[in-house]
Amino acid sequence: MDNPADSAVEAVRALRTSLHFAMMETENNILMITGATPDSGKTFVSSTLAAVIAQSDQKVLFIDADLRRGYSHNLFTVSNEHGLSEYLAGKDELNKVIQHFGKGGFDVITRGQVPPNPSELLMRDRMRQLLEWANDHYDLVIVDTPPMLAVSDAAVVGRSVAPACWLRVLA
């Protein structure tokens, strides 16, 4: 986002426009973004998309659900001490894990500390509750998940996201 004229950022703007129309037909405002393999660009796409949408005065929540290798805290330069894994484990409440980023309504939940049981945490009812709450409080919720071919976590999150829109990044 440092160079708003960059062709990659412009491509994400085009994606934003397409998603705007596609999501009009969904029952919620949750978008899960995944890739086939590690290093597919899913986090770049999801974080840039969240920033671009937040710039258009929409309230956006970015959730780093890649509990194994998520690094959005580095991209956004925010703390990773309290994040999704702590919330799902019941160690922290939402007000402790949601971080405000930049200006306006752009909020971030980082992955938190790497847990010993990522899939099991993502299967907990607290994940569904978080997404239901976020759906009611944000214009768009973007969930960045692990790669689909590497681990089952994306499919686990997908159960909680359905029938929202999935975007698969092909690199």
Number of C-alpha atoms within 10 A of each C-alpha: 12 6 9 11 9 10 10 15 20 14 12 20 17 13 13 16 11 11 14 12 10 12 16 10 12 14 11 20 23 26 24 23 24 29 23 17 17 16 11 16 16 24 25 18 21 26 23 18 23 26 23 20 22 22 16 10 13 17 18 26 28 25 26 27 29 27 26 20 13 19 17 25 18 11 11 14 10 15 15 19 15 21 29 31 30 21 23 23 16 12 11 15 15 17 8 14 23 19 20 14 17 12 10 14 19 22 23 26 27 29 28 24 16 17 15 11 12 18 19 13 22 24 16 14 11 15 21 17 13 15 20 16 12 19 16 12 13 17 18 23 25 24 28 29 27 28 24 16 13 12 14 13 23 24 17 18 22 19 12 21 22 15 15 19 21 16 16 15 18 11 11
